[in-house]
Amino acid sequence: MSDENVWRPSRARWAGPDGVVWRRQQKWLTERDARRFFRRKTGRVAVEASASQVLTWLRSEERAAFWGAHVAGHVDDLQRHVPRNEKGVTYHVSVWKSETGERLTLLSEMC
């Protein structure tokens, strides 16, 4: 199976559209920890669509609104059941680092 067909959080590393190679750090974050990483002005944030695996990169000024509208209360850290949001998804949140030390917070939609 090609690595492109494997869900990103299941990979040890993957390359973004700009060629930056991301290496996985912690496997899953709790909602509290995810919110802290998500709201930082530094680093990148991306949302991976569950079916298409398409990445949507969020600018820092978009993050708070996206969190409040879609993610808050729907982070599945595999510890307890969480309800699905209005799109019918929950989110797994993982942290990645580039070779230059830049941090990426990746929200992966789960159906």
CNS distance restraints for C-alpha pairs under 8 A (distance, minus, plus):
assign (resid   1 and name CA) (resid   5 and name CA) 6.93 0.50 0.50
assign (resid   1 and name CA) (resid   6 and name CA) 7.84 0.50 0.50
assign (resid   2 and name CA) (resid   6 and name CA) 7.16 0.50 0.50
assign (resid   3 and name CA) (resid  11 and name CA) 7.79 0.50 0.50
assign (resid   6 and name CA) (resid  10 and name CA) 6.73 0.50 0.50
assign (resid   6 and name CA) (resid  11 and name CA) 7.11 0.50 0.50
assign (resid   7 and name CA) (resid  11 and name CA) 7.08 0.50 0.50
assign (resid   7 and name CA) (resid  53 and name CA) 7.12 0.50 0.50
assign (resid   8 and name CA) (resid  13 and name CA) 7.91 0.50 0.50
assign (resid   8 and name CA) (resid  14 and name CA) 7.11 0.50 0.50
assign (resid   9 and name CA) (resid  24 and name CA) 7.52 0.50 0.50
assign (resid   9 and name CA) (resid  27 and name CA) 7.47 0.50 0.50
assign (resid   9 and name CA) (resid  94 and name CA) 6.91 0.50 0.50
assign (resid   9 and name CA) (resid 108 and name CA) 7.75 0.50 0.50
assign (resid  11 and name CA) (resid  24 and name CA) 7.56 0.50 0.50
assign (resid  12 and name CA) (resid  23 and name CA) 5.91 0.50 0.50
assign (resid  12 and name CA) (resid  24 and name CA) 5.49 0.50 0.50
assign (resid  13 and name CA) (resid  21 and name CA) 6.75 0.50 0.50
assign (resid  13 and name CA) (resid  22 and name CA) 5.34 0.50 0.50
assign (resid  13 and name CA) (resid  23 and name CA) 4.37 0.50 0.50
assign (resid  13 and name CA) (resid  24 and name CA) 6.07 0.50 0.50
assign (resid  14 and name CA) (resid  21 and name CA) 5.61 0.50 0.50
assign (resid  14 and name CA) (resid  22 and name CA) 5.43 0.50 0.50
assign (resid  14 and name CA) (resid  23 and name CA) 6.90 0.50 0.50
assign (resid  15 and name CA) (resid  19 and name CA) 5.51 0.50 0.50
assign (resid  15 and name CA) (resid  20 and name CA) 5.41 0.50 0.50
assign (resid  15 and name CA) (resid  21 and name CA) 4.25 0.50 0.50
assign (resid  15 and name CA) (resid  22 and name CA) 6.04 0.50 0.50
assign (resid  16 and name CA) (resid  20 and name CA) 5.34 0.50 0.50
assign (resid  16 and name CA) (resid  21 and name CA) 6.39 0.50 0.50
assign (resid  16 and name CA) (resid  22 and name CA) 7.41 0.50 0.50
assign (resid  20 and name CA) (resid  98 and name CA) 6.66 0.50 0.50
assign (resid  21 and name CA) (resid  98 and name CA) 5.72 0.50 0.50
assign (resid  21 and name CA) (resid  99 and name CA) 6.93 0.50 0.50
assign (resid  22 and name CA) (resid  96 and name CA) 5.71 0.50 0.50
assign (resid  22 and name CA) (resid  97 and name CA) 5.39 0.50 0.50
assign (resid  22 and name CA) (resid  98 and name CA) 4.71 0.50 0.50
assign (resid  22 and name CA) (resid  99 and name CA) 7.39 0.50 0.50
assign (resid  22 and name CA) (resid 104 and name CA) 7.87 0.50 0.50
assign (resid  23 and name CA) (resid  96 and name CA) 5.26 0.50 0.50
assign (resid  23 and name CA) (resid  97 and name CA) 5.34 0.50 0.50
assign (resid  23 and name CA) (resid  98 and name CA) 6.26 0.50 0.50
assign (resid  24 and name CA) (resid  94 and name CA) 7.48 0.50 0.50
assign (resid  24 and name CA) (resid  95 and name CA) 6.26 0.50 0.50
assign (resid  24 and name CA) (resid  96 and name CA) 4.50 0.50 0.50
assign (resid  24 and name CA) (resid  97 and name CA) 6.67 0.50 0.50
assign (resid  25 and name CA) (resid  94 and name CA) 7.41 0.50 0.50
assign (resid  25 and name CA) (resid  95 and name CA) 5.46 0.50 0.50
assign (resid  25 and name CA) (resid  96 and name CA) 5.23 0.50 0.50
assign (resid  25 and name CA) (resid  97 and name CA) 6.92 0.50 0.50
assign (resid  26 and name CA) (resid  94 and name CA) 6.34 0.50 0.50
assign (resid  26 and name CA) (resid  95 and name CA) 5.97 0.50 0.50
assign (resid  26 and name CA) (resid  96 and name CA) 7.81 0.50 0.50
assign (resid  27 and name CA) (resid  93 and name CA) 8.00 0.50 0.50
assign (resid  27 and name CA) (resid  94 and name CA) 5.61 0.50 0.50
assign (resid  27 and name CA) (resid  95 and name CA) 7.34 0.50 0.50
assign (resid  28 and name CA) (resid  77 and name CA) 5.94 0.50 0.50
assign (resid  28 and name CA) (resid  92 and name CA) 6.44 0.50 0.50
assign (resid  28 and name CA) (resid  93 and name CA) 5.43 0.50 0.50
assign (resid  28 and name CA) (resid  94 and name CA) 4.94 0.50 0.50
assign (resid  28 and name CA) (resid  95 and name CA) 7.71 0.50 0.50
assign (resid  29 and name CA) (resid  33 and name CA) 5.88 0.50 0.50
assign (resid  29 and name CA) (resid  34 and name CA) 5.55 0.50 0.50
assign (resid  29 and name CA) (resid  77 and name CA) 6.07 0.50 0.50
assign (resid  29 and name CA) (resid  92 and name CA) 7.51 0.50 0.50
assign (resid  29 and name CA) (resid  93 and name CA) 5.43 0.50 0.50
assign (resid  29 and name CA) (resid  94 and name CA) 6.01 0.50 0.50
assign (resid  29 and name CA) (resid  95 and name CA) 7.85 0.50 0.50
assign (resid  30 and name CA) (resid  34 and name CA) 5.92 0.50 0.50
assign (resid  30 and name CA) (resid  75 and name CA) 7.00 0.50 0.50
assign (resid  30 and name CA) (resid  76 and name CA) 7.46 0.50 0.50
assign (resid  30 and name CA) (resid  77 and name CA) 5.24 0.50 0.50
assign (resid  30 and name CA) (resid  93 and name CA) 7.72 0.50 0.50
assign (resid  31 and name CA) (resid  35 and name CA) 5.99 0.50 0.50
assign (resid  31 and name CA) (resid  72 and name CA) 7.72 0.50 0.50
assign (resid  31 and name CA) (resid  73 and name CA) 7.62 0.50 0.50
assign (resid  31 and name CA) (resid  75 and name CA) 5.41 0.50 0.50
assign (resid  31 and name CA) (resid  76 and name CA) 7.70 0.50 0.50
assign (resid  31 and name CA) (resid  77 and name CA) 7.33 0.50 0.50
assign (resid  32 and name CA) (resid  36 and name CA) 6.57 0.50 0.50
assign (resid  33 and name CA) (resid  37 and name CA) 6.49 0.50 0.50
assign (resid  34 and name CA) (resid  38 and name CA) 5.89 0.50 0.50
assign (resid  34 and name CA) (resid  93 and name CA) 6.48 0.50 0.50
assign (resid  34 and name CA) (resid 105 and name CA) 7.84 0.50 0.50
assign (resid  35 and name CA) (resid  39 and name CA) 6.09 0.50 0.50
assign (resid  35 and name CA) (resid  67 and name CA) 7.93 0.50 0.50
assign (resid  36 and name CA) (resid  40 and name CA) 6.67 0.50 0.50
assign (resid  37 and name CA) (resid 105 and name CA) 6.67 0.50 0.50
assign (resid  38 and name CA) (resid  45 and name CA) 6.69 0.50 0.50
assign (resid  38 and name CA) (resid  63 and name CA) 6.94 0.50 0.50
assign (resid  38 and name CA) (resid 105 and name CA) 6.49 0.50 0.50
assign (resid  39 and name CA) (resid  60 and name CA) 7.66 0.50 0.50
assign (resid  39 and name CA) (resid  63 and name CA) 6.60 0.50 0.50
assign (resid  39 and name CA) (resid  64 and name CA) 6.64 0.50 0.50
assign (resid  40 and name CA) (resid  60 and name CA) 7.81 0.50 0.50
assign (resid  41 and name CA) (resid  60 and name CA) 5.81 0.50 0.50
assign (resid  42 and name CA) (resid 103 and name CA) 7.95 0.50 0.50
assign (resid  43 and name CA) (resid 102 and name CA) 5.95 0.50 0.50
assign (resid  43 and name CA) (resid 103 and name CA) 4.82 0.50 0.50
assign (resid  43 and name CA) (resid 104 and name CA) 5.70 0.50 0.50
assign (resid  43 and name CA) (resid 105 and name CA) 7.68 0.50 0.50
assign (resid  44 and name CA) (resid  57 and name CA) 7.54 0.50 0.50
assign (resid  44 and name CA) (resid  58 and name CA) 7.50 0.50 0.50
assign (resid  44 and name CA) (resid  59 and name CA) 7.79 0.50 0.50
assign (resid  44 and name CA) (resid 102 and name CA) 7.87 0.50 0.50
assign (resid  44 and name CA) (resid 103 and name CA) 6.30 0.50 0.50
assign (resid  44 and name CA) (resid 104 and name CA) 4.65 0.50 0.50
assign (resid  44 and name CA) (resid 105 and name CA) 6.31 0.50 0.50
assign (resid  45 and name CA) (resid  57 and name CA) 5.97 0.50 0.50
assign (resid  45 and name CA) (resid  58 and name CA) 5.58 0.50 0.50
assign (resid  45 and name CA) (resid  59 and name CA) 7.49 0.50 0.50
assign (resid  45 and name CA) (resid  63 and name CA) 7.98 0.50 0.50
assign (resid  45 and name CA) (resid 104 and name CA) 5.58 0.50 0.50
assign (resid  45 and name CA) (resid 105 and name CA) 4.83 0.50 0.50
assign (resid  45 and name CA) (resid 106 and name CA) 5.94 0.50 0.50
assign (resid  45 and name CA) (resid 107 and name CA) 7.76 0.50 0.50
assign (resid  46 and name CA) (resid  55 and name CA) 6.13 0.50 0.50
assign (resid  46 and name CA) (resid  56 and name CA) 5.40 0.50 0.50
assign (resid  46 and name CA) (resid  57 and name CA) 4.31 0.50 0.50
assign (resid  46 and name CA) (resid  58 and name CA) 5.80 0.50 0.50
assign (resid  46 and name CA) (resid 104 and name CA) 7.42 0.50 0.50
assign (resid  46 and name CA) (resid 105 and name CA) 6.51 0.50 0.50
assign (resid  46 and name CA) (resid 106 and name CA) 5.07 0.50 0.50
assign (resid  46 and name CA) (resid 107 and name CA) 6.26 0.50 0.50
assign (resid  47 and name CA) (resid  55 and name CA) 5.53 0.50 0.50
assign (resid  47 and name CA) (resid  56 and name CA) 5.14 0.50 0.50
assign (resid  47 and name CA) (resid  57 and name CA) 6.51 0.50 0.50
assign (resid  47 and name CA) (resid  58 and name CA) 7.65 0.50 0.50
assign (resid  47 and name CA) (resid 106 and name CA) 5.88 0.50 0.50
assign (resid  47 and name CA) (resid 107 and name CA) 4.68 0.50 0.50
assign (resid  47 and name CA) (resid 108 and name CA) 5.84 0.50 0.50
assign (resid  47 and name CA) (resid 109 and name CA) 7.34 0.50 0.50
assign (resid  48 and name CA) (resid  53 and name CA) 5.44 0.50 0.50
assign (resid  48 and name CA) (resid  54 and name CA) 5.64 0.50 0.50
assign (resid  48 and name CA) (resid  55 and name CA) 4.62 0.50 0.50
assign (resid  48 and name CA) (resid  56 and name CA) 6.55 0.50 0.50
assign (resid  48 and name CA) (resid 106 and name CA) 7.15 0.50 0.50
assign (resid  48 and name CA) (resid 107 and name CA) 6.09 0.50 0.50
assign (resid  48 and name CA) (resid 108 and name CA) 4.66 0.50 0.50
assign (resid  48 and name CA) (resid 109 and name CA) 6.07 0.50 0.50
assign (resid  49 and name CA) (resid  53 and name CA) 4.89 0.50 0.50
assign (resid  49 and name CA) (resid  54 and name CA) 5.42 0.50 0.50
assign (resid  49 and name CA) (resid  55 and name CA) 6.53 0.50 0.50
assign (resid  49 and name CA) (resid  56 and name CA) 7.98 0.50 0.50
assign (resid  49 and name CA) (resid 108 and name CA) 6.50 0.50 0.50
assign (resid  49 and name CA) (resid 109 and name CA) 5.48 0.50 0.50
assign (resid  50 and name CA) (resid 108 and name CA) 6.65 0.50 0.50
assign (resid  50 and name CA) (resid 109 and name CA) 4.86 0.50 0.50
assign (resid  50 and name CA) (resid 110 and name CA) 5.68 0.50 0.50
assign (resid  50 and name CA) (resid 111 and name CA) 6.68 0.50 0.50
assign (resid  58 and name CA) (resid  62 and name CA) 5.98 0.50 0.50
assign (resid  58 and name CA) (resid  63 and name CA) 6.24 0.50 0.50
assign (resid  59 and name CA) (resid  63 and name CA) 6.62 0.50 0.50
assign (resid  62 and name CA) (resid  66 and name CA) 6.22 0.50 0.50
assign (resid  63 and name CA) (resid  67 and name CA) 6.04 0.50 0.50
assign (resid  64 and name CA) (resid  68 and name CA) 6.16 0.50 0.50
assign (resid  65 and name CA) (resid  69 and name CA) 6.01 0.50 0.50
assign (resid  66 and name CA) (resid  70 and name CA) 5.82 0.50 0.50
assign (resid  66 and name CA) (resid  71 and name CA) 7.04 0.50 0.50
assign (resid  67 and name CA) (resid  71 and name CA) 4.71 0.50 0.50
assign (resid  67 and name CA) (resid  72 and name CA) 5.70 0.50 0.50
assign (resid  68 and name CA) (resid  72 and name CA) 5.50 0.50 0.50
assign (resid  70 and name CA) (resid  74 and name CA) 7.66 0.50 0.50
assign (resid  70 and name CA) (resid  85 and name CA) 6.36 0.50 0.50
assign (resid  70 and name CA) (resid  86 and name CA) 7.49 0.50 0.50
assign (resid  71 and name CA) (resid  75 and name CA) 6.47 0.50 0.50
assign (resid  71 and name CA) (resid  85 and name CA) 7.50 0.50 0.50
assign (resid  71 and name CA) (resid  90 and name CA) 7.51 0.50 0.50
assign (resid  71 and name CA) (resid  91 and name CA) 6.96 0.50 0.50
assign (resid  73 and name CA) (resid  82 and name CA) 7.09 0.50 0.50
assign (resid  73 and name CA) (resid  83 and name CA) 7.42 0.50 0.50
assign (resid  74 and name CA) (resid  82 and name CA) 5.73 0.50 0.50
assign (resid  74 and name CA) (resid  83 and name CA) 5.99 0.50 0.50
assign (resid  74 and name CA) (resid  84 and name CA) 6.04 0.50 0.50
assign (resid  74 and name CA) (resid  85 and name CA) 6.37 0.50 0.50
assign (resid  74 and name CA) (resid  89 and name CA) 7.78 0.50 0.50
assign (resid  74 and name CA) (resid  90 and name CA) 4.98 0.50 0.50
assign (resid  74 and name CA) (resid  91 and name CA) 6.18 0.50 0.50
assign (resid  75 and name CA) (resid  82 and name CA) 6.98 0.50 0.50
assign (resid  75 and name CA) (resid  90 and name CA) 5.87 0.50 0.50
assign (resid  75 and name CA) (resid  91 and name CA) 4.79 0.50 0.50
assign (resid  75 and name CA) (resid  92 and name CA) 6.03 0.50 0.50
assign (resid  75 and name CA) (resid  93 and name CA) 7.24 0.50 0.50
assign (resid  76 and name CA) (resid  80 and name CA) 7.30 0.50 0.50
assign (resid  76 and name CA) (resid  81 and name CA) 7.15 0.50 0.50
assign (resid  76 and name CA) (resid  82 and name CA) 6.13 0.50 0.50
assign (resid  76 and name CA) (resid  90 and name CA) 6.17 0.50 0.50
assign (resid  76 and name CA) (resid  91 and name CA) 5.67 0.50 0.50
assign (resid  76 and name CA) (resid  92 and name CA) 5.46 0.50 0.50
assign (resid  76 and name CA) (resid  93 and name CA) 7.96 0.50 0.50
assign (resid  77 and name CA) (resid  92 and name CA) 6.38 0.50 0.50
assign (resid  77 and name CA) (resid  93 and name CA) 7.66 0.50 0.50
assign (resid  82 and name CA) (resid  90 and name CA) 7.43 0.50 0.50
assign (resid  83 and name CA) (resid  90 and name CA) 7.16 0.50 0.50
assign (resid  84 and name CA) (resid  88 and name CA) 5.01 0.50 0.50
assign (resid  84 and name CA) (resid  89 and name CA) 4.86 0.50 0.50
assign (resid  84 and name CA) (resid  90 and name CA) 5.11 0.50 0.50
assign (resid  85 and name CA) (resid  89 and name CA) 5.55 0.50 0.50
assign (resid  85 and name CA) (resid  90 and name CA) 6.47 0.50 0.50
assign (resid  88 and name CA) (resid 111 and name CA) 6.43 0.50 0.50
assign (resid  89 and name CA) (resid 109 and name CA) 5.90 0.50 0.50
assign (resid  89 and name CA) (resid 110 and name CA) 5.22 0.50 0.50
assign (resid  89 and name CA) (resid 111 and name CA) 4.81 0.50 0.50
assign (resid  90 and name CA) (resid 109 and name CA) 5.83 0.50 0.50
assign (resid  90 and name CA) (resid 110 and name CA) 5.18 0.50 0.50
assign (resid  90 and name CA) (resid 111 and name CA) 6.80 0.50 0.50
assign (resid  91 and name CA) (resid 107 and name CA) 5.88 0.50 0.50
assign (resid  91 and name CA) (resid 108 and name CA) 5.35 0.50 0.50
assign (resid  91 and name CA) (resid 109 and name CA) 4.73 0.50 0.50
assign (resid  91 and name CA) (resid 110 and name CA) 5.72 0.50 0.50
assign (resid  92 and name CA) (resid 107 and name CA) 5.78 0.50 0.50
assign (resid  92 and name CA) (resid 108 and name CA) 5.18 0.50 0.50
assign (resid  92 and name CA) (resid 109 and name CA) 6.65 0.50 0.50
assign (resid  92 and name CA) (resid 110 and name CA) 7.09 0.50 0.50
assign (resid  93 and name CA) (resid 105 and name CA) 6.94 0.50 0.50
assign (resid  93 and name CA) (resid 106 and name CA) 5.62 0.50 0.50
assign (resid  93 and name CA) (resid 107 and name CA) 4.61 0.50 0.50
assign (resid  93 and name CA) (resid 108 and name CA) 6.29 0.50 0.50
assign (resid  94 and name CA) (resid 105 and name CA) 5.96 0.50 0.50
assign (resid  94 and name CA) (resid 106 and name CA) 5.28 0.50 0.50
assign (resid  94 and name CA) (resid 107 and name CA) 6.71 0.50 0.50
assign (resid  95 and name CA) (resid 103 and name CA) 7.03 0.50 0.50
assign (resid  95 and name CA) (resid 104 and name CA) 5.73 0.50 0.50
assign (resid  95 and name CA) (resid 105 and name CA) 4.74 0.50 0.50
assign (resid  95 and name CA) (resid 106 and name CA) 6.19 0.50 0.50
assign (resid  96 and name CA) (resid 103 and name CA) 5.74 0.50 0.50
assign (resid  96 and name CA) (resid 104 and name CA) 4.96 0.50 0.50
assign (resid  96 and name CA) (resid 105 and name CA) 6.44 0.50 0.50
assign (resid  96 and name CA) (resid 106 and name CA) 7.52 0.50 0.50
assign (resid  97 and name CA) (resid 101 and name CA) 5.64 0.50 0.50
assign (resid  97 and name CA) (resid 102 and name CA) 5.49 0.50 0.50
assign (resid  97 and name CA) (resid 103 and name CA) 4.61 0.50 0.50
assign (resid  97 and name CA) (resid 104 and name CA) 6.10 0.50 0.50
assign (resid  98 and name CA) (resid 102 and name CA) 5.23 0.50 0.50
assign (resid  98 and name CA) (resid 103 and name CA) 6.60 0.50 0.50
assign (resid  98 and name CA) (resid 104 and name CA) 7.97 0.50 0.50
